[in-house]
Amino acid sequence: MTTLGTLSIHLDGSPCGVGCRFCYLGSRRDDGGRRLHLPLAAEALGILRYDEVAVAISDAADAAALPALVAAARAPVAVTTTLQMATRAPELFRGVARVNLSVDSYKGWADPARIGALAQRLAAEHPGIDVVLLATLDTPEWAARLVDQGLLAELVDLPAVDKVALSALKPPPPWCDRAFWMRALGRLQPLLARALETRLFLDCYVAARLLQLGGCPARADLSPAAGGVAFRSCVYQPAPDFVAADAPSLAARLDGFVAPAACPFAIT
């Protein structure tokens, strides 16, 4: 069976417990607010091939399900969550290789010192864990803070932060077009020269399509669905490729899986 690369898992349906107004989960309309069938997902983790599992955590109910997935995984597990959730429940990260913390205009954490203190705490409480910040360009004003006013560089330079991933909304809004990215990359040139692909990583479709730094990373995804588990070959796409009723049928459908031939989101 072909590896899925990083396999994303969403435990709750759309919208999730955080409910960001801009999140790609908002375009998912087929899950009816269900929660993931945990035994099915855990069994699937024992059958499928992948390089990493990335579990999205939005609330306490998700946290209770996480240990079963960590135990079932046959590769390192990352947890993607909010700065607030990580502050309230740092015990989430037991047995986890990486924590991905969302940083955007909606969640209200724009203070690098506060973010750095949380990263330092997580690194101290969970030795060996990687702390990654997911900086999302969700509004033009927030993009200006990150790019023009130096916030992105401050985040990259936090000692307890291992990496920062800069990404945009999916699908990209009109203001976040090719011209925007070229201007932003020009302004970020000093930071890119010293940190690109070591401490700073770019949006998957920008890196793969605009800069041609590699192919599609195939961010496959499992999430709740009526009658089983939904599979998406790209985590950002609204509709699933299919719904599997059990783990063996899921594995059979994914035999020979390849990344999508083209990104579903055009850069204009």
BELGI-V354498 format. One record per run of one state. SS is the DSSP state (h for helix, s for strand, l for the rest). FROM is the first residue (numbers start at 1). TO is the last residue. If there is no record, write none. Layout:
# BELGI-V354498
{{SS	FROM	TO} {SS	FROM	TO}}
This chain:
# BELGI-V354498
{{l	1	5} {s	6	10} {l	11	11} {s	12	12} {l	13	23} {h	24	27} {l	28	34} {s	35	35} {l	36	37} {h	38	45} {l	46	51} {s	52	56} {l	57	59} {h	60	72} {l	73	75} {s	76	82} {h	83	88} {l	89	89} {h	90	93} {l	94	97} {s	98	103} {l	104	111} {h	112	125} {l	126	129} {s	130	137} {l	138	139} {h	140	147} {l	148	150} {h	151	156} {l	157	162} {s	163	168} {l	169	177} {h	178	187} {l	188	188} {h	189	195} {s	196	196} {l	197	199} {s	200	202} {l	203	203} {h	204	210} {l	211	219} {s	220	225} {l	226	227} {s	228	232} {l	233	241} {s	242	244} {l	245	246} {h	247	253} {l	254	268}}
